[in-house]
Amino acid sequence: MTKQIHTNKPVLIYDGDCGFCQYWVDYWQQLTGDAVVYKPYQEVASQFPHISPAEFQKAIYYVAADGTISKAAKASLLTLSHAKERSVWLALYRLLPGFAFIAEKAYATVAAHRPFFYRISLFLWGKKIIVPTYPVIAWLFLRFFSLIAMVAFVSFGIQALGLIGSQGILPIANLVAVANQQLDIARYWQLPMLFWLNHSDLFIMQACWCGVLFSGLLFFNKWPRLCLLAIYALYLSLINAGQVFMTFQWDLFLVETALVSFFLLGSLPVGIWLLRWLLLRFMFAGGLVKLISGEPAWRDFTALVYYFNTEPLPTPLAWYAQHLPVWLLKTGGCLTLIVELLIPFLIFFPRRLRFTAAFLILIFQTIILITGNYNWFNLLTILLCLALLDDAAIKRIMPSCLFNFIAKRTTIHLPHKLIYKLAIAFAVITIPISLLQFHLRLGGNIPKPLAAVYNVIAPFGVVNMYGPFAVMTKVRMEIIIEGSNDGVEWREYTFKYKPGDVKRRPLWNIPLQPRLDWQMWFAALSAPQQNWWFFAFAQRLLENSPTVIALLETNPFSYKPPLYLRALFYEYNFTTSAERQENRAWWSRKLVGYYVKDLSLKSASN
């Protein structure tokens, strides 16, 4: 076809009298810059006598530089293909079966009801759509993430030798020996970690403090890509070396966030999208497991009636939350399901609804944070909400001098072709896998091709399954360990954070995580035989191992280790207001029986 408009650039022709058309054309002009010429049909219709004014009013037309004309949805996607990193939609239109049909039907529906969709657009985006930019958001995200990663490494580092050191509860040397014997060469793939090179106490500490170092370098924007990969590799190594002490969801959450954050450095829009997808997965999974678990406390909204009393390490505010009216706690249980099951889907809605999702998730996580000691878990989730904003939004709430200071230091976020391709490949692989995980949770089968891919990448913490508190613990059981030298007089060991002395106020330990205290909470949920690590712990107490004793608050046998240990089972409950006023106790406790009876050095080692 003969070129109709004398320009070497493509031209988009639209209805200049249509407010909806003008609204979106203004936005596309921001996206494409001068790569596309925009003309109302009222100015150029005479050059296209074969297209009637009625047809121009029904659809937009895209005139390529060679004169080829396309219309409707295809014209839209051809126009967007000139915007940075938006050509993927045109590729889907051309290559993905069914996509073109759906796109054209959707376009026709919108075009037929433009006044309605114009009002919807004004509601969702405001009077004018501003092309979102994210360099400042990414800069802030990486700074705060570096601090969270630093805390995670410090938190484990100050406990590492007591947990997995040579004189710790579960020495990593034993793990390495068993893996060498049972897994052969497969151990490197099934347990990816740097400790295959060296598993000495010195190397364990070096791994932790190198993680701190790389986190600090990331904070100061020194070699950020290298730092993120190092944080990922080092923390993944600690997860695999940490055994039962590193099986928490937030550990894998940190690893996955580190990997996804890498794509912010060179593929910013895709990186932001992947962070949003991670947040959606995490939040929705939390609600889904509650819904499908069959737990009555979630079905009748009474979960929070039990939660504050039975959560692993409550804060002082949990005592007050426990005494809220039942109707308010039931309302909170209902709202929990709403925030986890419905609100996450607003993450991929337009700007105003996305901001609403960020605000509600922020409030939700803050309530969890102030009533429960979940280390940096809630902080990381709150940080991911930052990816739901954009630079224009953050500029409104940040001092202009600080915003300008950051904006001048965001050159690292310029596009990088290789990282963009890696980000797309990462999304193509991991998104189907994460959808598969939801499918599995709902009882579906695994397609063999996806199962093969999942089995390959699963050990590397790339796509993880989340979902805390699917089933509510309704009675709080605590294990109290006592030692004796004569079997008559028994003295109690005190842990740093978990409940013991009924008059000790619940403590704050955010953002650190006392992993032994946490593991004791889990041990109380099952029989001793299912907690084989507990007997290793008891053996270290009977030996007065300095690194293990350092994990405790007090050691009643500091001069000479005890000859015998026993573990008593107590039911703990928050005191009532009257009880606390009377005896100043935060807890009441009732002896239930023995968890483990009459342990000696010989029996604990068997």
C-alpha positions in Angstrom: 0.0 0.0 0.0 1.2 3.5 -0.8 2.4 5.5 2.2 -0.3 8.0 3.0 1.4 10.3 5.6 4.7 11.8 4.7 6.8 10.7 7.6 9.4 8.1 8.2 7.8 7.2 11.6 4.8 5.1 12.3 1.6 7.1 12.9 -1.3 6.3 15.3 -4.6 7.7 14.2 -7.3 8.2 16.9 -10.6 10.0 17.5 -9.7 13.5 18.6 -13.3 14.1 19.9 -13.2 11.0 22.2 -12.1 11.9 25.8 -11.2 8.2 26.5 -9.0 8.0 23.4 -7.2 11.3 24.2 -6.7 10.1 27.8 -4.9 7.0 26.7 -3.1 8.6 23.8 -1.5 11.1 26.2 -0.2 8.1 28.2 1.1 6.3 25.2 2.9 9.4 24.1 4.8 9.4 27.4 5.8 5.8 26.8 6.9 6.0 23.2 8.3 9.5 23.1 8.9 10.7 19.5 9.1 7.1 18.1 5.5 7.4 17.1 3.5 10.3 15.6 0.0 10.7 17.0 -2.7 12.3 14.8 -6.5 12.7 15.3 -8.4 11.3 12.4 -10.1 14.7 12.0 -6.8 16.0 10.7 -5.8 13.2 8.4 -9.0 11.3 7.4 -8.8 12.9 3.9 -5.6 11.0 3.2 -7.5 7.7 3.8 -10.6 7.8 1.7 -11.1 4.1 2.0 -11.6 4.4 5.8 -14.9 6.1 6.7 -15.3 8.5 9.6 -17.5 5.9 11.3 -14.7 3.4 11.1 -12.2 5.9 12.6 -14.6 6.4 15.5 -14.8 2.7 16.2 -11.1 1.9 16.4 -7.6 3.4 16.3 -5.4 2.8 13.3 -1.6 2.2 13.2 0.1 3.2 10.0 3.6 1.7 9.8 6.5 3.5 8.2 6.0 1.3 5.1 2.4 2.2 4.8 0.9 -1.0 6.3 -2.2 -0.3 8.3 -3.4 -2.2 11.4 -6.3 -1.4 13.7 -7.9 -2.0 17.1 -6.0 -4.2 19.5 -3.2 -4.9 17.1 -2.7 -1.2 16.5 -2.5 -0.7 20.3 0.2 -3.4 20.7 2.2 -2.2 17.7 2.2 1.3 19.3 3.3 0.0 22.7 6.1 -2.1 21.0 8.0 1.2 20.6 8.0 1.7 24.4 10.9 0.3 26.5 10.4 -3.4 27.5 6.7 -3.4 26.2 7.2 -5.4 23.1 6.5 -8.6 24.9 2.8 -7.9 24.5 3.1 -7.8 20.7 5.1 -11.0 20.8 2.3 -12.7 22.8 -0.3 -11.3 20.3 1.7 -12.9 17.4 2.9 -16.1 19.0 0.6 -17.2 21.8 -2.4 -19.1 20.6 -5.7 -17.4 21.6 -4.1 -14.2 22.8 -4.9 -12.2 19.7 -8.6 -13.4 19.8 -8.9 -12.4 23.5 -7.2 -9.1 22.9 -9.4 -8.1 20.0 -12.6 -9.1 21.8 -11.5 -7.1 24.9 -10.7 -4.1 22.7 -14.1 -4.3 21.0 -15.9 -4.4 24.4 -14.0 -1.4 25.7 -14.5 0.6 22.4 -18.2 0.0 22.5 -18.5 1.4 26.0 -15.9 4.1 26.0 -17.8 6.6 28.3 -18.1 3.9 31.0 -14.4 2.9 30.8 -13.4 6.5 30.7 -15.0 7.0 34.1 -13.4 3.8 35.3 -10.0 5.1 34.1 -10.4 8.4 35.9 -11.3 6.5 39.1 -8.3 4.1 38.9 -5.6 6.4 37.6 -6.8 9.9 38.2 -7.1 12.8 35.8 -3.9 11.9 34.0 -1.9 8.7 33.8 1.7 9.3 34.7 4.2 6.8 33.4 5.6 5.2 36.6 9.3 5.3 37.2 11.1 3.2 39.8 14.8 4.2 40.2 14.3 5.8 43.6 12.1 3.0 44.7 14.8 0.5 43.7 17.5 2.5 45.4 15.5 2.5 48.7 14.5 -1.1 48.4 18.1 -2.3 48.0 19.3 -0.1 50.9 16.7 -1.5 53.3 17.1 -5.0 52.0 20.8 -4.8 52.7 20.1 -3.9 56.3 17.6 -6.8 56.7 20.2 -9.2 55.1 22.9 -7.9 57.5 20.6 -8.5 60.5 19.9 -12.0 59.3 23.6 -12.8 59.0 24.4 -11.3 62.4 21.5 -13.0 64.0 22.6 -16.5 62.8 26.3 -15.6 63.3 26.1 -15.0 67.0 24.4 -18.4 67.4 26.0 -20.5 64.7 28.7 -22.3 66.7 26.1 -23.3 69.4 23.8 -24.6 66.7 26.1 -26.2 64.0 29.6 -25.7 65.3 31.9 -28.6 66.2 30.7 -28.4 69.8 27.2 -27.3 68.9 23.9 -29.2 68.9 24.0 -30.4 65.3 27.6 -30.1 64.1 27.8 -29.5 60.4 30.6 -32.1 60.2 28.1 -34.8 60.9 25.8 -33.6 58.1 28.7 -33.6 55.7 29.8 -37.1 56.7 26.3 -38.5 56.2 25.8 -36.7 52.9 29.1 -38.0 51.6 28.1 -41.5 52.5 24.5 -41.5 51.2 24.4 -39.0 48.3 27.8 -39.2 46.6 28.1 -36.7 43.9 24.4 -35.7 44.1 25.1 -34.0 47.4 26.4 -30.9 45.6 23.1 -30.4 43.8 20.7 -31.6 46.6 22.5 -29.6 49.3 24.1 -26.6 47.5 26.4 -24.9 50.0 29.9 -23.5 50.4 30.5 -25.8 53.3 31.5 -28.6 51.0 34.8 -26.7 50.7 35.3 -26.4 54.5 33.1 -26.9 57.5 35.4 -25.8 60.3 34.1 -23.4 63.0 36.3 -20.7 61.5 34.7 -21.1 58.1 31.2 -21.0 59.5 31.9 -17.7 61.2 33.7 -16.4 58.0 30.5 -17.3 56.0 28.3 -15.3 58.4 30.6 -12.3 58.6 31.2 -12.3 54.8 27.4 -12.1 54.5 27.5 -9.0 56.8 30.3 -7.5 54.7 28.5 -8.0 51.4 25.3 -6.6 52.9 27.2 -3.5 54.0 28.8 -3.1 50.6 25.3 -3.3 49.1 24.1 -0.6 51.4 26.8 1.7 50.1 26.1 0.7 46.5 29.5 -1.0 46.0 29.3 -3.8 43.4 25.6 -4.3 44.1 25.1 -7.2 41.6 28.0 -9.1 43.1 26.7 -8.4 46.6 23.2 -9.7 45.9 24.6 -12.9 44.4 26.9 -13.3 47.3 24.1 -12.7 49.8 22.1 -15.3 48.0 24.8 -17.9 47.9 26.0 -17.4 51.5 22.5 -17.5 53.0 21.5 -20.5 51.0 24.6 -22.2 52.3 23.6 -21.4 55.9 20.1 -22.7 55.3 21.4 -26.1 54.1 24.0 -26.2 56.8 21.6 -25.1 59.6 19.4 -28.2 59.4 16.4 -28.0 61.7 17.4 -24.6 62.9 17.1 -23.0 59.4 13.9 -24.5 58.1 11.8 -21.4 58.6 9.8 -19.8 55.8 11.5 -16.4 56.3 14.9 -17.9 55.5 13.8 -19.0 52.1 11.9 -15.8 51.7 15.1 -13.9 52.2 17.0 -16.0 49.7 14.3 -15.6 47.0 14.1 -11.9 47.6 17.9 -11.5 47.2 17.7 -13.4 43.9 14.7 -11.4 42.5 16.3 -8.1 43.7 19.2 -8.8 41.4 17.0 -8.0 38.4 16.4 -4.5 39.7 19.9 -3.7 38.6 19.5 -3.6 34.8 15.9 -4.7 34.2 14.0 -2.4 36.5 10.4 -2.8 35.3 10.7 -6.6 35.2 12.5 -6.6 38.6 9.6 -4.6 40.1 7.1 -6.9 38.5 8.9 -10.0 40.0 9.0 -8.4 43.4 5.2 -7.8 43.2 4.6 -11.4 42.1 6.7 -12.6 45.1 4.6 -10.5 47.5 1.3 -11.7 45.9 2.5 -15.4 46.2 3.5 -15.0 49.8 0.4 -13.2 50.9 -2.1 -15.3 49.0 -0.4 -18.6 50.1 -0.8 -17.5 53.7 -4.6 -17.3 53.2 -4.9 -20.3 51.0 -3.3 -22.8 53.5 -5.7 -21.5 56.1 -8.7 -22.0 53.9 -7.8 -25.5 52.7 -6.5 -26.8 56.0 -9.9 -27.4 57.3 -9.0 -25.7 60.6 -12.2 -24.8 62.4 -10.7 -21.8 64.0 -10.2 -20.2 60.6 -13.6 -21.2 59.4 -15.4 -19.6 62.4 -13.0 -16.7 62.7 -11.9 -17.6 66.2 -8.2 -18.2 65.3 -7.1 -14.9 67.0 -8.8 -16.0 70.2 -6.0 -18.5 70.6 -3.2 -17.0 68.6 -1.8 -14.4 70.9 -1.5 -16.8 73.8 0.0 -19.6 71.7 2.2 -17.9 69.2 5.9 -18.9 69.4 7.5 -15.8 71.0 4.9 -13.1 71.9 5.8 -9.5 72.6 4.5 -7.7 75.7 1.7 -6.3 73.5 0.4 -9.8 72.9 -0.8 -10.0 76.5 -3.0 -6.9 75.9 -4.2 -8.3 72.5 -5.2 -11.5 74.1 -7.6 -9.7 76.4 -9.4 -7.8 73.6 -13.2 -8.6 73.3 -13.9 -11.8 71.5 -16.0 -10.1 68.9 -13.0 -7.9 68.0 -10.7 -10.9 67.8 -13.2 -12.7 65.6 -13.4 -9.6 63.4 -9.6 -9.7 63.2 -9.7 -13.3 62.1 -12.1 -12.5 59.3 -10.0 -9.5 58.2 -6.9 -11.7 58.2 -8.4 -14.0 55.6 -9.6 -11.0 53.5 -6.2 -9.3 53.6 -4.4 -12.6 52.6 -6.9 -14.0 50.1 -8.3 -10.9 48.3 -6.1 -7.9 48.8 -3.0 -9.4 47.2 -4.8 -9.4 43.8 -4.9 -5.6 43.9 -1.2 -5.7 43.5 -1.6 -6.0 39.7 -4.4 -3.6 39.4 -4.0 0.1 38.5 -2.1 2.5 40.5 -4.7 3.6 43.1 -5.8 0.1 43.9 -2.2 -1.1 44.1 -1.5 1.7 46.6 -4.5 0.5 48.6 -3.1 -3.0 48.7 0.3 -1.7 49.9 -1.4 0.3 52.7 -3.6 -2.6 53.9 -0.7 -5.1 53.8 1.5 -2.6 55.7 -1.1 -2.3 58.4 -1.6 -6.0 58.6 2.1 -6.8 58.9 2.6 -4.0 61.5 0.0 -5.5 63.7 1.7 -8.9 63.5 5.1 -7.3 64.1 4.2 -5.5 67.3 2.4 -8.5 68.8 4.8 -11.3 67.8 8.6 -11.7 67.6 9.0 -12.8 64.0 12.5 -11.3 63.7 12.9 -9.5 60.3 10.1 -11.5 58.6 7.4 -8.8 58.8 10.0 -6.1 58.0 10.9 -7.9 54.7 7.2 -8.3 53.8 6.7 -4.6 54.5 9.7 -3.8 52.4 8.2 -5.6 49.5 5.2 -3.3 49.7 7.6 -0.6 48.6 7.6 -2.2 45.1 3.9 -1.4 44.9 4.7 2.3 44.8 6.5 4.4 42.3 8.8 7.4 42.3 6.0 9.9 42.0 4.2 8.5 45.0 7.4 8.4 47.2 8.3 11.9 46.1 5.0 13.2 47.7 5.9 11.8 51.1 9.7 12.3 51.1 11.6 15.6 51.7 12.5 17.0 48.3 16.2 17.3 49.3 16.4 13.6 50.2 14.5 12.6 47.0 16.8 14.6 44.8 19.9 13.2 46.7 18.7 9.6 45.9 17.7 10.4 42.3 21.2 11.6 41.5 22.6 8.2 42.6 20.4 5.8 40.6 22.4 5.4 37.4 23.0 1.7 38.3 19.4 1.0 37.4 19.9 1.9 33.7 18.7 -0.9 31.3 21.1 -3.8 30.8 20.3 -6.1 27.8 21.8 -9.3 29.3 20.1 -8.8 32.7 16.8 -8.0 30.9 17.0 -11.3 29.0 17.9 -13.2 32.2 15.0 -11.6 34.0 12.6 -12.6 31.2 14.0 -16.2 31.3 13.7 -16.2 35.1 10.0 -15.2 34.9 9.2 -17.7 32.1 10.6 -20.5 34.2 9.5 -19.5 37.7 6.0 -18.2 37.1 4.6 -21.6 35.9 6.4 -23.3 38.8 4.8 -21.0 41.3 1.4 -21.5 39.8 2.1 -25.2 39.9 2.7 -24.9 43.7 -0.8 -23.4 44.2 -2.2 -26.2 42.0 -0.5 -28.8 44.2 -1.9 -27.1 47.3 -5.3 -27.6 45.9 -4.7 -31.3 45.3 -3.7 -31.2 41.6 -1.2 -33.4 39.8 2.2 -32.3 38.6 2.7 -32.2 34.8 5.9 -34.1 34.1 7.7 -31.4 32.3 7.1 -28.9 35.1 7.9 -31.5 37.7 11.3 -32.1 36.1 12.1 -28.4 36.1 10.9 -28.0 39.7 13.0 -30.8 41.0 16.0 -29.3 39.4 15.6 -25.8 40.8 14.0 -26.6 44.2 17.2 -27.1 46.2 18.3 -23.6 45.2 15.5 -21.7 46.9 14.4 -20.1 43.6 10.6 -20.6 44.0 9.4 -21.5 47.5 6.1 -22.6 49.0 4.8 -20.3 51.8 1.9 -20.4 54.1 2.3 -19.8 57.9 -0.2 -20.7 60.6 -2.4 -23.0 58.5 -3.5 -24.8 61.7 -3.9 -23.0 65.0 -2.2 -24.1 68.2 -5.0 -23.8 70.8 -3.1 -24.8 73.9 0.4 -23.5 74.8 2.8 -26.2 76.0 6.2 -25.3 77.2 9.2 -27.6 77.8 11.1 -26.6 81.0 14.5 -28.3 81.3 15.9 -29.0 84.7 19.2 -30.5 85.8 20.4 -32.2 89.0 23.4 -33.8 90.5 21.6 -36.1 92.9 18.2 -36.7 91.4 16.5 -34.9 94.3 17.3 -31.2 93.9 16.4 -29.9 90.5 17.4 -26.5 89.0 15.8 -24.9 86.0 17.6 -23.7 82.9 16.3 -20.3 81.6 16.1 -19.5 77.9 16.7 -16.0 76.6 13.3 -15.4 75.2 10.8 -18.2 75.5 8.4 -18.3 78.4 9.9 -19.7 81.7 9.6 -17.6 84.8 5.9 -16.7 85.0 6.7 -13.2 86.3 9.1 -12.4 83.5 7.5 -10.1 81.0 7.5 -11.3 77.3 10.5 -9.8 75.7 11.3 -8.1 72.4 13.9 -9.6 70.1 13.0 -8.1 66.7 14.9 -8.2 64.4 17.0 -11.0 65.7 15.8 -14.6 65.9 16.7 -16.9 68.8 16.6 -20.1 66.9 16.9 -22.5 69.8 14.0 -20.8 71.6 11.9 -21.1 68.4 12.8 -24.8 68.0 11.7 -25.5 71.6 8.3 -24.1 70.7 8.1 -26.6 67.8 9.4 -29.4 69.9 6.5 -28.9 72.3 4.0 -29.7 69.5 5.2 -33.3 69.0 6.7 -36.3 70.9 10.3 -36.3 71.9 11.0 -39.2 69.4 10.1 -36.8 66.6 12.7 -34.2 67.8 15.9 -36.1 67.6 17.9 -32.9 67.9 16.5 -32.4 71.4 18.6 -35.3 72.7 21.7 -33.8 71.1 20.9 -30.6 72.8 20.5 -32.4 76.2 23.9 -34.1 75.7 25.5 -30.7 75.2 23.9 -29.4 78.4 25.2 -32.5 80.2 28.7 -31.6 78.8 28.4 -27.9 79.6 29.3 -27.1 76.0 30.3 -23.4 76.1 28.8 -22.6 72.7 25.5 -24.2 73.5 25.3 -22.7 77.0 25.8 -19.3 75.4 22.4 -19.8 73.7 20.7 -19.8 77.1 20.0 -16.9 79.5 21.2 -18.7 82.7 23.2 -21.9 83.4 22.5 -23.2 87.0 25.5 -25.5 86.6 28.2 -23.1 85.6 30.9 -24.7 87.6 30.1 -28.4 87.1 27.7 -30.0 84.6 24.7 -31.8 86.0 24.6 -35.6 86.1 20.9 -35.8 85.2 18.4 -33.9 83.1 14.7 -33.9 82.8 12.2 -32.0 80.7 8.9 -31.1 82.2 5.7 -30.4 80.2 3.8 -27.3 81.4 0.6 -25.7 80.0 1.1 -21.9 79.9 -1.6 -19.2 79.7 -1.5 -15.5 79.9 -2.8 -14.3 83.2 -6.0 -12.5 83.5 -6.0 -8.8 84.4 -7.0 -9.7 88.0 -4.2 -12.3 88.3 -1.6 -9.9 87.0 -2.7 -7.2 89.3 -2.6 -9.6 92.3 0.8 -11.3 91.8 2.4 -9.3 88.9 2.7 -12.5 86.8 2.4 -12.4 83.0 1.8 -16.2 82.8 0.2 -18.9 84.8 1.4 -22.4 84.3 0.2 -25.9 85.2 2.4 -29.0 85.3 1.2 -31.7 82.8 3.9 -34.3 83.1 7.2 -35.3 81.8 8.4 -34.5 78.2 11.6 -36.5 78.8 12.5 -38.2 82.1 15.9 -39.1 83.6 18.4 -38.2 81.0 22.0 -38.9 81.7 25.1 -38.3 79.5 25.0 -42.0 78.5 21.3 -42.1 77.7 21.3 -38.7 75.8 24.1 -39.9 73.5 22.3 -43.1 72.6 
